[in-house]
Every structure is written in C-alpha cells, then in structure tokens.
C-alpha cells in the first residue's frame, strides 16, 4: 500500500525543500494514491514503481516552486504563438511534432525534460547532462521491461515528446490511467477545471525556456492527445496558438491506443482486463475528439487539419501548407533539417499488432460514438 504522507516526506527529504506552491495539487495527489491502493491491482514491482514515480513528481514540484521563488524573472519569459499538435496516436502526430521541432527556429519539450523538468541542486543553466542521463536510464528500463513498447511509440529520451509529462505534475493529467486501472481518479480528473493545469503548464514552459539561454528566441511546438479534451482551456492560456489536428479513421487509432495502454499495464499488474481498457478509452477518446471538433469549428482561424495518409505519403509537401498556416517561411534550412530527421528515423519499428475485438469494442460502437468526427474529417 502507498502511504501519501511517507511519499511527501521522502520528496521533502530528497530535496531539502518543503514549499509545494499552490496546494490545489494535494487533492489530486491524495485521490491518485487512494485509487492506486484500492483499484489498480498492482504487483510488487508496480507498487514500487509508482511510489518511486510519485516521489520523483513531488520532488520536481518542490524544485520548480523553489526556482520561481529564487528567480521570479522566470515568469517574464514570453511564450509566443505556440504551435500545438493534437490527434490520437497513430495519426501521424508524433512525426508532425518531431519534423516541426527539427526546424532550428523551433523548440519542444524533450522526453528527459518531461520526466525531469526541475534543475538539480548546484546545476548550472544550460548544463543539464545529469538529468539527461537520468532520462536515458528510464527509457532503457522501459525498453527492458516491455520490448514491444518500441513498436507502439518511438521512445527517444532526447526526442521531442508530449508535455502531458509536465501536466502530470499538476495531478490533473491522464498519464496515470494510461498504465493503471484508476476509475475513481479518472472521474476526479474529468470533474476538475483544467484552466489551473494549463496555467501551470505555461509556467513550466517558461521555466524550461529560462533554463536554456537562447531558447527564448525560438517558437514552441507542443503536442499531446491529452489536449484534445481541454483545447478550450489551452486556447484561454495560449490564445495565439496555432493548432494542427492530425486525422485518421478511429477504427485504426482506437485499438492502437488501447494496445499501447495494455502494453504499459502488463509489467505493473498481475491482472488486467483488456475489455475494460477498451471500454474506458473508447468512451473517453470519443468524448475528447468530439470536444476538440466543436471548439475547432468555433475557432477556424486557430486550426488546421492534416490527413494521416497525406502525411505518410509526402510529409515535406504537407509542410508547405503547415508553414503557410503558422505564418512562417518554409526555408531550405527547415526542409533540410526535416529531411535529415526523416533519414535518421526511418528505421522499421516493427509491426504493431492490435484489433478492436481484442479490446471488446464493436465496430458499430465506433460508427455511433465517432459518427460526427468521421463525417467531418474521415469521409
């Protein structure tokens, strides 16, 4: 069983700090711990892994808040017109993200930064090598525990990745339920006003930008399926965002997402129900896709649609339209950087096997719950 007081004490002990900032996170943290203890059915490895992860998240939180106290100028950092990519996994969103992030004029959160966003004691700005090594070790551990993971997502500790890892520090994110059974925590997260989480995300991006001198001259490229459900909140915090939606038939994307979750569940629990995973995520993803569609229909100028098939066929050609939308010249330098990224990352990840039936989802469910989305974007 996890003990929330013990986890908090350990984070304070490891950092020698005790100020967490806004206490709003505490309710989410307690809700998560209770849900893990009562509903997740974790094995010993899973329980130990979650305790370690939570201590790490709270330690980051303490260091981040201390950085704001010691360096109030961090909050003067400007985040100008971020490019935001939203779409389900297997819709080309990761490729779109990493291509745009390869442009030297852009910047993105790297995987190791998402897991270790807070500078360590005595770390000098612009010299995060120790945290990079910590991130590298974590990715290697994931690969060892679940070799199939690489066929589902291109894990790269120094690659552009999802800032949902930053949102995890607010305890308002869907990260935990992607690898554990947490029905009550999931309901709690859905019931919250996520404007706080996105305000905190902005502060964390300001902090990452401040840590790395020179980054303030670059434009952020953000990406996460999580944003689909809260795109209205993101636009309130970043009103000048340019949002790129990646689209593909939900018949292919939904079972792929469920397969990723099942793969992450496997090392942590002795028993999990694929039908339950399918039911949970199929309903949730229908809800968030429909939400994003409604918001985008009301804010056409902020949104661009990208088709998966076109991106796969000729991503560089599609980038001409993307750059027109984001108001930048598609320079030779940008194109060459993208071609170099493609060349370096065209290795075969292996076939990712999955089906609707494996997760107890009927195709009629997709037809019904995703009908508006399919009519607008797929047909």
LOFI-569241 format. One record per residue (C-alpha): z, x, y; residue in three letters; residue number from 1. Coordinates in nm, 2 decimals. Example, Ala and Ser with C-alpha at 12.3 -4.5 7.8 and 13.67 -1.06 7.14 Angstrom:
BEGIN
[rec [0.78; 1.23; -0.45]; "ALA"; 1]
[rec [0.71; 1.37; -0.11]; "SER"; 2]
***
This chain:
BEGIN
[rec [0.00; 0.00; 0.00]; "UNK"; 1]
[rec [-0.08; 0.12; 0.35]; "UNK"; 2]
[rec [0.21; 0.14; 0.60]; "UNK"; 3]
[rec [0.09; 0.08; 0.96]; "UNK"; 4]
[rec [0.40; 0.24; 1.12]; "UNK"; 5]
[rec [0.36; 0.55; 0.90]; "UNK"; 6]
[rec [-0.01; 0.58; 0.99]; "UNK"; 7]
[rec [0.07; 0.56; 1.36]; "UNK"; 8]
[rec [0.35; 0.81; 1.33]; "UNK"; 9]
[rec [0.12; 1.05; 1.15]; "UNK"; 10]
[rec [-0.15; 1.03; 1.41]; "UNK"; 11]
[rec [0.11; 1.10; 1.68]; "UNK"; 12]
[rec [0.24; 1.39; 1.49]; "UNK"; 13]
[rec [-0.10; 1.54; 1.43]; "UNK"; 14]
[rec [-0.20; 1.52; 1.79]; "UNK"; 15]
[rec [0.14; 1.57; 1.96]; "UNK"; 16]
[rec [0.04; 1.27; 2.18]; "UNK"; 17]
[rec [0.18; 0.91; 2.20]; "UNK"; 18]
[rec [-0.03; 0.72; 2.45]; "UNK"; 19]
[rec [-0.29; 0.49; 2.30]; "UNK"; 20]
[rec [-0.42; 0.33; 2.62]; "UNK"; 21]
[rec [-0.49; -0.05; 2.61]; "UNK"; 22]
[rec [-0.26; -0.19; 2.34]; "UNK"; 23]
[rec [-0.53; -0.45; 2.25]; "UNK"; 24]
[rec [-0.63; -0.24; 1.96]; "UNK"; 25]
[rec [-0.30; -0.29; 1.79]; "UNK"; 26]
[rec [-0.36; -0.64; 1.67]; "UNK"; 27]
[rec [-0.69; -0.54; 1.51]; "UNK"; 28]
[rec [-0.53; -0.24; 1.35]; "UNK"; 29]
[rec [-0.25; -0.45; 1.20]; "UNK"; 30]
[rec [-0.49; -0.71; 1.09]; "UNK"; 31]
[rec [-0.71; -0.45; 0.92]; "UNK"; 32]
[rec [-0.41; -0.29; 0.74]; "UNK"; 33]
[rec [-0.29; -0.62; 0.62]; "UNK"; 34]
[rec [-0.63; -0.72; 0.50]; "UNK"; 35]
[rec [-0.67; -0.39; 0.31]; "UNK"; 36]
[rec [-0.34; -0.43; 0.14]; "UNK"; 37]
[rec [-0.39; -0.79; 0.04]; "UNK"; 38]
[rec [-0.76; -0.84; -0.01]; "UNK"; 39]
[rec [-0.96; -0.51; -0.06]; "UNK"; 40]
[rec [-0.85; -0.43; -0.42]; "UNK"; 41]
[rec [-0.89; -0.06; -0.36]; "UNK"; 42]
[rec [-0.82; 0.20; -0.62]; "UNK"; 43]
[rec [-0.60; 0.50; -0.55]; "UNK"; 44]
[rec [-0.89; 0.70; -0.42]; "UNK"; 45]
[rec [-0.99; 0.41; -0.19]; "UNK"; 46]
[rec [-0.64; 0.36; -0.06]; "UNK"; 47]
[rec [-0.60; 0.73; 0.01]; "UNK"; 48]
[rec [-0.94; 0.75; 0.18]; "UNK"; 49]
[rec [-0.86; 0.45; 0.41]; "UNK"; 50]
[rec [-0.52; 0.60; 0.51]; "UNK"; 51]
[rec [-0.69; 0.93; 0.60]; "UNK"; 52]
[rec [-0.97; 0.74; 0.79]; "UNK"; 53]
[rec [-0.72; 0.53; 0.99]; "UNK"; 54]
[rec [-0.51; 0.83; 1.08]; "UNK"; 55]
[rec [-0.83; 1.00; 1.20]; "UNK"; 56]
[rec [-0.94; 0.70; 1.41]; "UNK"; 57]
[rec [-0.59; 0.67; 1.57]; "UNK"; 58]
[rec [-0.58; 1.05; 1.63]; "UNK"; 59]
[rec [-0.92; 1.02; 1.81]; "UNK"; 60]
[rec [-0.79; 0.73; 2.01]; "UNK"; 61]
[rec [-0.49; 0.93; 2.13]; "UNK"; 62]
[rec [-0.70; 1.23; 2.22]; "UNK"; 63]
[rec [-0.96; 1.02; 2.40]; "UNK"; 64]
[rec [-0.70; 0.84; 2.61]; "UNK"; 65]
[rec [-0.53; 1.17; 2.69]; "UNK"; 66]
[rec [-0.87; 1.31; 2.81]; "UNK"; 67]
[rec [-0.91; 1.01; 3.05]; "UNK"; 68]
[rec [-0.56; 1.08; 3.19]; "UNK"; 69]
[rec [-0.62; 1.45; 3.23]; "UNK"; 70]
[rec [-0.97; 1.42; 3.36]; "UNK"; 71]
[rec [-1.01; 1.09; 3.55]; "UNK"; 72]
[rec [-1.35; 1.21; 3.67]; "UNK"; 73]
[rec [-1.49; 1.12; 3.33]; "UNK"; 74]
[rec [-1.51; 0.76; 3.44]; "UNK"; 75]
[rec [-1.75; 0.86; 3.72]; "UNK"; 76]
[rec [-2.02; 0.96; 3.47]; "UNK"; 77]
[rec [-2.32; 0.73; 3.50]; "UNK"; 78]
[rec [-2.49; 0.58; 3.20]; "UNK"; 79]
[rec [-2.83; 0.48; 3.34]; "UNK"; 80]
[rec [-3.05; 0.21; 3.18]; "UNK"; 81]
[rec [-2.98; 0.29; 2.81]; "UNK"; 82]
[rec [-3.25; 0.22; 2.55]; "UNK"; 83]
[rec [-3.09; 0.01; 2.28]; "UNK"; 84]
[rec [-3.25; -0.04; 1.93]; "UNK"; 85]
[rec [-3.14; -0.35; 1.74]; "UNK"; 86]
[rec [-3.26; -0.45; 1.40]; "UNK"; 87]
[rec [-3.14; -0.47; 1.04]; "UNK"; 88]
[rec [-3.15; -0.17; 0.81]; "UNK"; 89]
[rec [-3.50; -0.11; 0.65]; "UNK"; 90]
[rec [-3.68; -0.24; 0.96]; "UNK"; 91]
[rec [-3.77; 0.10; 1.10]; "UNK"; 92]
[rec [-3.47; 0.10; 1.34]; "UNK"; 93]
[rec [-3.34; 0.45; 1.23]; "UNK"; 94]
[rec [-3.69; 0.61; 1.26]; "UNK"; 95]
[rec [-3.74; 0.45; 1.60]; "UNK"; 96]
[rec [-3.40; 0.57; 1.71]; "UNK"; 97]
[rec [-3.45; 0.93; 1.59]; "UNK"; 98]
[rec [-3.80; 0.95; 1.73]; "UNK"; 99]
[rec [-3.68; 0.84; 2.07]; "UNK"; 100]
[rec [-3.38; 1.07; 2.05]; "UNK"; 101]
[rec [-3.61; 1.37; 1.98]; "UNK"; 102]
[rec [-3.75; 1.34; 2.33]; "UNK"; 103]
[rec [-3.58; 1.62; 2.53]; "UNK"; 104]
[rec [-3.53; 1.37; 2.82]; "UNK"; 105]
[rec [-3.31; 1.15; 2.59]; "UNK"; 106]
[rec [-2.97; 1.18; 2.42]; "UNK"; 107]
[rec [-2.80; 0.99; 2.14]; "UNK"; 108]
[rec [-2.47; 0.99; 1.96]; "UNK"; 109]
[rec [-2.49; 1.23; 1.67]; "UNK"; 110]
[rec [-2.32; 1.14; 1.34]; "UNK"; 111]
[rec [-2.05; 1.40; 1.37]; "UNK"; 112]
[rec [-1.97; 1.28; 1.72]; "UNK"; 113]
[rec [-1.92; 0.92; 1.60]; "UNK"; 114]
[rec [-1.66; 1.03; 1.34]; "UNK"; 115]
[rec [-1.50; 1.30; 1.57]; "UNK"; 116]
[rec [-1.56; 1.19; 1.93]; "UNK"; 117]
[rec [-1.25; 1.35; 2.07]; "UNK"; 118]
[rec [-1.23; 1.71; 2.17]; "UNK"; 119]
[rec [-0.97; 1.91; 1.98]; "UNK"; 120]
[rec [-0.68; 2.09; 2.14]; "UNK"; 121]
[rec [-0.80; 2.40; 2.33]; "UNK"; 122]
[rec [-1.17; 2.31; 2.27]; "UNK"; 123]
[rec [-1.40; 2.42; 2.55]; "UNK"; 124]
[rec [-1.66; 2.17; 2.68]; "UNK"; 125]
[rec [-2.00; 2.23; 2.52]; "UNK"; 126]
[rec [-1.85; 2.42; 2.22]; "UNK"; 127]
[rec [-1.78; 2.15; 1.95]; "UNK"; 128]
[rec [-1.86; 2.37; 1.65]; "UNK"; 129]
[rec [-1.53; 2.29; 1.47]; "UNK"; 130]
[rec [-1.59; 1.91; 1.49]; "UNK"; 131]
[rec [-1.95; 1.96; 1.37]; "UNK"; 132]
[rec [-1.82; 2.14; 1.06]; "UNK"; 133]
[rec [-1.57; 1.85; 1.00]; "UNK"; 134]
[rec [-1.87; 1.61; 1.02]; "UNK"; 135]
[rec [-2.08; 1.82; 0.79]; "UNK"; 136]
[rec [-1.80; 1.83; 0.53]; "UNK"; 137]
[rec [-1.76; 1.44; 0.54]; "UNK"; 138]
[rec [-2.14; 1.39; 0.48]; "UNK"; 139]
[rec [-2.13; 1.63; 0.19]; "UNK"; 140]
[rec [-1.83; 1.44; 0.05]; "UNK"; 141]
[rec [-2.02; 1.10; 0.08]; "UNK"; 142]
[rec [-2.32; 1.25; -0.10]; "UNK"; 143]
[rec [-2.10; 1.38; -0.38]; "UNK"; 144]
[rec [-1.91; 1.05; -0.42]; "UNK"; 145]
[rec [-2.23; 0.84; -0.41]; "UNK"; 146]
[rec [-2.56; 1.04; -0.47]; "UNK"; 147]
[rec [-2.75; 0.71; -0.43]; "UNK"; 148]
[rec [-2.65; 0.68; -0.07]; "UNK"; 149]
[rec [-2.93; 0.91; 0.04]; "UNK"; 150]
[rec [-3.19; 0.66; -0.10]; "UNK"; 151]
[rec [-3.05; 0.40; 0.14]; "UNK"; 152]
[rec [-2.98; 0.58; 0.46]; "UNK"; 153]
[rec [-3.09; 0.92; 0.58]; "UNK"; 154]
[rec [-2.75; 1.09; 0.62]; "UNK"; 155]
[rec [-2.76; 1.38; 0.86]; "UNK"; 156]
[rec [-2.44; 1.50; 1.02]; "UNK"; 157]
[rec [-2.63; 1.63; 1.32]; "UNK"; 158]
[rec [-2.88; 1.34; 1.34]; "UNK"; 159]
[rec [-2.88; 1.06; 1.59]; "UNK"; 160]
[rec [-2.67; 0.78; 1.44]; "UNK"; 161]
[rec [-2.51; 0.44; 1.51]; "UNK"; 162]
[rec [-2.24; 0.41; 1.79]; "UNK"; 163]
[rec [-2.08; 0.15; 1.57]; "UNK"; 164]
[rec [-1.88; 0.45; 1.47]; "UNK"; 165]
[rec [-1.74; 0.47; 1.82]; "UNK"; 166]
[rec [-1.68; 0.09; 1.82]; "UNK"; 167]
[rec [-1.47; 0.14; 1.51]; "UNK"; 168]
[rec [-1.20; 0.30; 1.74]; "UNK"; 169]
[rec [-1.16; -0.04; 1.91]; "UNK"; 170]
[rec [-1.09; -0.21; 1.57]; "UNK"; 171]
[rec [-1.35; -0.47; 1.68]; "UNK"; 172]
[rec [-1.63; -0.34; 1.46]; "UNK"; 173]
[rec [-1.79; -0.45; 1.13]; "UNK"; 174]
[rec [-1.76; -0.09; 0.99]; "UNK"; 175]
[rec [-1.46; -0.16; 0.75]; "UNK"; 176]
[rec [-1.61; -0.47; 0.60]; "UNK"; 177]
[rec [-1.93; -0.28; 0.51]; "UNK"; 178]
[rec [-1.74; -0.09; 0.24]; "UNK"; 179]
[rec [-1.44; -0.31; 0.16]; "UNK"; 180]
[rec [-1.36; -0.68; 0.08]; "UNK"; 181]
[rec [-1.18; -0.79; 0.40]; "UNK"; 182]
[rec [-1.23; -1.17; 0.46]; "UNK"; 183]
[rec [-0.94; -1.22; 0.69]; "UNK"; 184]
[rec [-1.01; -0.91; 0.90]; "UNK"; 185]
[rec [-1.37; -1.01; 0.92]; "UNK"; 186]
[rec [-1.27; -1.36; 1.06]; "UNK"; 187]
[rec [-1.03; -1.19; 1.31]; "UNK"; 188]
[rec [-1.31; -0.96; 1.44]; "UNK"; 189]
[rec [-1.55; -1.26; 1.47]; "UNK"; 190]
[rec [-1.29; -1.46; 1.67]; "UNK"; 191]
[rec [-1.24; -1.19; 1.94]; "UNK"; 192]
[rec [-1.40; -1.14; 2.28]; "UNK"; 193]
[rec [-1.61; -0.83; 2.23]; "UNK"; 194]
[rec [-1.65; -0.76; 2.60]; "UNK"; 195]
[rec [-1.35; -0.53; 2.57]; "UNK"; 196]
[rec [-1.51; -0.34; 2.28]; "UNK"; 197]
[rec [-1.83; -0.28; 2.48]; "UNK"; 198]
[rec [-1.63; -0.18; 2.79]; "UNK"; 199]
[rec [-1.46; 0.08; 2.57]; "UNK"; 200]
[rec [-1.80; 0.19; 2.42]; "UNK"; 201]
[rec [-1.92; 0.27; 2.77]; "UNK"; 202]
[rec [-1.61; 0.48; 2.84]; "UNK"; 203]
[rec [-1.66; 0.67; 2.51]; "UNK"; 204]
[rec [-2.03; 0.74; 2.60]; "UNK"; 205]
[rec [-1.91; 0.86; 2.94]; "UNK"; 206]
[rec [-1.66; 1.09; 2.76]; "UNK"; 207]
[rec [-1.93; 1.23; 2.52]; "UNK"; 208]
[rec [-2.16; 1.28; 2.82]; "UNK"; 209]
[rec [-1.89; 1.47; 3.01]; "UNK"; 210]
[rec [-1.81; 1.69; 2.71]; "UNK"; 211]
[rec [-2.16; 1.83; 2.71]; "UNK"; 212]
[rec [-2.27; 1.95; 3.05]; "UNK"; 213]
[rec [-2.64; 1.88; 3.11]; "UNK"; 214]
[rec [-2.63; 1.56; 2.91]; "UNK"; 215]
[rec [-2.58; 1.36; 3.23]; "UNK"; 216]
[rec [-2.94; 1.42; 3.32]; "UNK"; 217]
[rec [-3.06; 1.25; 3.00]; "UNK"; 218]
[rec [-3.11; 0.89; 2.91]; "UNK"; 219]
[rec [-2.90; 0.74; 2.63]; "UNK"; 220]
[rec [-3.07; 0.59; 2.32]; "UNK"; 221]
[rec [-2.83; 0.36; 2.14]; "UNK"; 222]
[rec [-2.88; 0.19; 1.80]; "UNK"; 223]
[rec [-2.68; -0.04; 1.56]; "UNK"; 224]
[rec [-2.74; -0.36; 1.37]; "UNK"; 225]
[rec [-2.38; -0.45; 1.50]; "UNK"; 226]
[rec [-2.52; -0.51; 1.85]; "UNK"; 227]
[rec [-2.73; -0.80; 1.72]; "UNK"; 228]
[rec [-2.42; -1.02; 1.72]; "UNK"; 229]
[rec [-2.29; -0.91; 2.06]; "UNK"; 230]
[rec [-2.61; -0.83; 2.25]; "UNK"; 231]
[rec [-2.49; -1.07; 2.54]; "UNK"; 232]
[rec [-2.18; -0.86; 2.58]; "UNK"; 233]
[rec [-2.38; -0.53; 2.57]; "UNK"; 234]
[rec [-2.60; -0.66; 2.84]; "UNK"; 235]
[rec [-2.30; -0.75; 3.06]; "UNK"; 236]
[rec [-2.17; -0.39; 3.03]; "UNK"; 237]
[rec [-2.51; -0.23; 3.05]; "UNK"; 238]
[rec [-2.72; -0.49; 3.25]; "UNK"; 239]
[rec [-3.01; -0.24; 3.29]; "UNK"; 240]
[rec [-3.05; -0.19; 2.92]; "UNK"; 241]
[rec [-3.40; -0.19; 2.76]; "UNK"; 242]
[rec [-3.36; -0.34; 2.42]; "UNK"; 243]
[rec [-3.61; -0.28; 2.13]; "UNK"; 244]
[rec [-3.59; -0.52; 1.84]; "UNK"; 245]
[rec [-3.73; -0.40; 1.51]; "UNK"; 246]
[rec [-3.85; -0.67; 1.28]; "UNK"; 247]
[rec [-3.92; -0.71; 0.91]; "UNK"; 248]
[rec [-3.91; -1.00; 0.66]; "UNK"; 249]
[rec [-3.55; -1.09; 0.58]; "UNK"; 250]
[rec [-3.64; -1.13; 0.21]; "UNK"; 251]
[rec [-3.67; -0.75; 0.21]; "UNK"; 252]
[rec [-3.40; -0.65; 0.46]; "UNK"; 253]
[rec [-3.11; -0.87; 0.35]; "UNK"; 254]
[rec [-3.08; -0.75; -0.01]; "UNK"; 255]
[rec [-3.13; -0.39; 0.11]; "UNK"; 256]
[rec [-2.83; -0.42; 0.34]; "UNK"; 257]
[rec [-2.62; -0.58; 0.06]; "UNK"; 258]
[rec [-2.72; -0.29; -0.17]; "UNK"; 259]
[rec [-2.60; -0.04; 0.09]; "UNK"; 260]
[rec [-2.27; -0.22; 0.11]; "UNK"; 261]
[rec [-2.23; -0.23; -0.27]; "UNK"; 262]
[rec [-2.31; 0.14; -0.29]; "UNK"; 263]
[rec [-2.03; 0.21; -0.03]; "UNK"; 264]
[rec [-1.78; -0.02; -0.21]; "UNK"; 265]
[rec [-1.83; 0.15; -0.55]; "UNK"; 266]
[rec [-1.62; 0.46; -0.52]; "UNK"; 267]
[rec [-1.33; 0.28; -0.34]; "UNK"; 268]
[rec [-1.26; -0.01; -0.56]; "UNK"; 269]
[rec [-1.22; -0.08; -0.93]; "UNK"; 270]
[rec [-1.38; -0.43; -0.90]; "UNK"; 271]
[rec [-1.62; -0.59; -0.66]; "UNK"; 272]
[rec [-1.83; -0.89; -0.67]; "UNK"; 273]
[rec [-2.20; -0.85; -0.57]; "UNK"; 274]
[rec [-2.24; -1.22; -0.53]; "UNK"; 275]
[rec [-1.95; -1.22; -0.28]; "UNK"; 276]
[rec [-2.11; -0.93; -0.09]; "UNK"; 277]
[rec [-2.44; -1.12; -0.09]; "UNK"; 278]
[rec [-2.28; -1.44; 0.04]; "UNK"; 279]
[rec [-2.08; -1.27; 0.31]; "UNK"; 280]
[rec [-2.36; -1.06; 0.46]; "UNK"; 281]
[rec [-2.64; -1.31; 0.42]; "UNK"; 282]
[rec [-2.45; -1.56; 0.63]; "UNK"; 283]
[rec [-2.33; -1.30; 0.88]; "UNK"; 284]
[rec [-2.68; -1.15; 0.93]; "UNK"; 285]
[rec [-2.84; -1.49; 0.97]; "UNK"; 286]
[rec [-2.59; -1.57; 1.25]; "UNK"; 287]
[rec [-2.63; -1.24; 1.43]; "UNK"; 288]
[rec [-3.01; -1.24; 1.41]; "UNK"; 289]
[rec [-3.03; -1.59; 1.55]; "UNK"; 290]
[rec [-2.78; -1.50; 1.83]; "UNK"; 291]
[rec [-2.99; -1.20; 1.93]; "UNK"; 292]
[rec [-3.31; -1.41; 1.92]; "UNK"; 293]
[rec [-3.15; -1.67; 2.16]; "UNK"; 294]
[rec [-3.04; -1.40; 2.40]; "UNK"; 295]
[rec [-3.37; -1.22; 2.40]; "UNK"; 296]
[rec [-3.56; -1.55; 2.46]; "UNK"; 297]
[rec [-3.35; -1.59; 2.78]; "UNK"; 298]
[rec [-3.39; -1.23; 2.89]; "UNK"; 299]
[rec [-3.75; -1.15; 2.81]; "UNK"; 300]
[rec [-3.77; -0.86; 3.06]; "UNK"; 301]
[rec [-3.50; -0.67; 2.87]; "UNK"; 302]
[rec [-3.66; -0.69; 2.53]; "UNK"; 303]
[rec [-3.95; -0.55; 2.33]; "UNK"; 304]
[rec [-4.04; -0.64; 1.98]; "UNK"; 305]
[rec [-4.16; -0.38; 1.72]; "UNK"; 306]
[rec [-4.31; -0.47; 1.38]; "UNK"; 307]
[rec [-4.20; -0.26; 1.08]; "UNK"; 308]
[rec [-4.55; -0.25; 0.93]; "UNK"; 309]
[rec [-4.70; -0.11; 1.26]; "UNK"; 310]
[rec [-4.42; 0.15; 1.30]; "UNK"; 311]
[rec [-4.47; 0.27; 0.94]; "UNK"; 312]
[rec [-4.85; 0.29; 0.98]; "UNK"; 313]
[rec [-4.86; 0.48; 1.31]; "UNK"; 314]
[rec [-4.53; 0.53; 1.49]; "UNK"; 315]
[rec [-4.68; 0.76; 1.76]; "UNK"; 316]
[rec [-4.93; 0.48; 1.85]; "UNK"; 317]
[rec [-4.64; 0.23; 1.88]; "UNK"; 318]
[rec [-4.45; 0.47; 2.11]; "UNK"; 319]
[rec [-4.71; 0.43; 2.38]; "UNK"; 320]
[rec [-4.61; 0.06; 2.41]; "UNK"; 321]
[rec [-4.24; 0.16; 2.39]; "UNK"; 322]
[rec [-4.27; 0.41; 2.67]; "UNK"; 323]
[rec [-4.45; 0.16; 2.89]; "UNK"; 324]
[rec [-4.16; -0.08; 2.82]; "UNK"; 325]
[rec [-3.89; 0.17; 2.91]; "UNK"; 326]
[rec [-4.07; 0.28; 3.22]; "UNK"; 327]
[rec [-4.13; 0.64; 3.12]; "UNK"; 328]
[rec [-4.44; 0.86; 3.08]; "UNK"; 329]
[rec [-4.51; 0.93; 2.72]; "UNK"; 330]
[rec [-4.56; 1.31; 2.78]; "UNK"; 331]
[rec [-4.71; 1.57; 2.55]; "UNK"; 332]
[rec [-4.37; 1.72; 2.52]; "UNK"; 333]
[rec [-4.22; 1.39; 2.39]; "UNK"; 334]
[rec [-4.51; 1.34; 2.15]; "UNK"; 335]
[rec [-4.48; 1.69; 2.01]; "UNK"; 336]
[rec [-4.11; 1.66; 1.97]; "UNK"; 337]
[rec [-4.16; 1.33; 1.77]; "UNK"; 338]
[rec [-4.43; 1.49; 1.55]; "UNK"; 339]
[rec [-4.20; 1.78; 1.48]; "UNK"; 340]
[rec [-3.92; 1.54; 1.39]; "UNK"; 341]
[rec [-4.16; 1.35; 1.16]; "UNK"; 342]
[rec [-4.28; 1.67; 0.99]; "UNK"; 343]
[rec [-3.92; 1.78; 0.93]; "UNK"; 344]
[rec [-3.81; 1.44; 0.80]; "UNK"; 345]
[rec [-4.09; 1.31; 0.58]; "UNK"; 346]
[rec [-3.92; 1.42; 0.26]; "UNK"; 347]
[rec [-3.90; 1.15; 0.00]; "UNK"; 348]
[rec [-3.56; 0.99; -0.01]; "UNK"; 349]
[rec [-3.62; 0.83; -0.35]; "UNK"; 350]
[rec [-3.68; 0.47; -0.44]; "UNK"; 351]
[rec [-3.41; 0.23; -0.32]; "UNK"; 352]
[rec [-3.39; -0.05; -0.59]; "UNK"; 353]
[rec [-3.25; -0.39; -0.50]; "UNK"; 354]
[rec [-3.32; -0.76; -0.53]; "UNK"; 355]
[rec [-3.20; -1.09; -0.39]; "UNK"; 356]
[rec [-3.10; -1.21; -0.73]; "UNK"; 357]
[rec [-2.87; -0.91; -0.78]; "UNK"; 358]
[rec [-2.65; -1.04; -0.50]; "UNK"; 359]
[rec [-2.67; -1.41; -0.59]; "UNK"; 360]
[rec [-2.90; -1.50; -0.30]; "UNK"; 361]
[rec [-3.17; -1.76; -0.34]; "UNK"; 362]
[rec [-3.50; -1.72; -0.15]; "UNK"; 363]
[rec [-3.45; -2.08; -0.04]; "UNK"; 364]
[rec [-3.13; -1.96; 0.15]; "UNK"; 365]
[rec [-3.34; -1.71; 0.34]; "UNK"; 366]
[rec [-3.61; -1.97; 0.42]; "UNK"; 367]
[rec [-3.34; -2.21; 0.55]; "UNK"; 368]
[rec [-3.10; -1.98; 0.74]; "UNK"; 369]
[rec [-3.36; -1.75; 0.88]; "UNK"; 370]
[rec [-3.63; -2.01; 0.95]; "UNK"; 371]
[rec [-3.62; -1.98; 1.33]; "UNK"; 372]
[rec [-3.63; -1.60; 1.31]; "UNK"; 373]
[rec [-3.91; -1.60; 1.06]; "UNK"; 374]
[rec [-4.11; -1.85; 1.26]; "UNK"; 375]
[rec [-4.08; -1.64; 1.58]; "UNK"; 376]
[rec [-4.12; -1.29; 1.45]; "UNK"; 377]
[rec [-4.25; -1.27; 1.10]; "UNK"; 378]
[rec [-4.51; -1.55; 1.06]; "UNK"; 379]
***
